[in-house]
């Protein structure tokens, strides 16, 4: 079962990184969220940053095992993931008051 979870997590992170790279290079976004994003390149940079951060967190944290020496790196990955989410949020259209 662990192998299936790791495979699903890897697929999700790779898909997010691929969408980010496509958004950076071409400015294209998937139709589902296209109407909300004003700056697709910034959204792409946020997606790539978030996917790198989540990869660091997953493979140095929970999937790596109980190793206290890697906790700092795993939490840095989580911070990078949150920074990527902030970039993606900044790329979106502001909400109505």
N, C-alpha and C positions, 0 to 999 in steps of 0.2 A: 504494500500500500504506500510505503514511503516513496518508492520510485515513481508512482503515479503522481503524487503530490509535487515532487521535484520537477517532473516533466511538465506538469500543468503550469507551475510557477515560471519555468524557463520559457515556455511558449508565450505566456502573458508578457513577460519582460521583453522578449525579443520582438513581439508584435508592437509593443509601445515604442521601442527604439526604432523600429522600421517606420512606423507612422511619423515619428519625429524627424527622421532623416528625410523622408519624402516631403514633409512640410517645410523643412529648411531649404532643400534644393529646388523644389518646384513651387512652393506656396500652396499646394493642394492639400485639402483636408477631407476627411470622410464626410458624407452628406449629413450624418447624424448630428454633428456639432458645428457644422460650417456656419450656420446662421448666427451663432453667438461669438465667434472669434473674429476680431478685427485685425490682429497681427499674427498671421499664421507662422511666420519665421520665429517669433518669440515663443509661440506655443510649441513649435518643434524643438527649440532649445530646451524648453522646460520639460518636454517629454523625454528627451535624451538624458537630461540631468536626473530626472526622476527614475528612469530605468537603470542608470548606473548606480544610483544610491540604493535602490531596492535590491540590485544584484549584490552589492557589498553587504547589505544588511542580511540577506538570506543566506549567503554562502560563508559569511564569517560569523554569523549568529546562530539562529535556530537549526539550520541544516548542517552546520559544522560540528555541533555537539557542545557539551558543557566545558568550554575552555574559557576561563576567566581572563586570560591574557588578550583575547580577541574582542572582548566586550567594548573597548574603546573604539575600535575600528568599525564594529557592527553598529554602534550608536552614531558614529560619524556618517555611516551610510544612510541611516534613517534621517539624519539631519539634511543630507544631500537630497534625499527623496522629498522631504518637505519643502526644500528650496525650489526644487523643480516644480512642485505643485503651486508654489507662489508665482513662479514665472508663467505657468499656464493660466492661472487666475488673472494675472496682470494683462495677458493677451486677450482676454474676453471683453465683451461689451459691458459697460457698467449697467447695473440694474436700475430700475425706476424707483424713485422714492415713494 
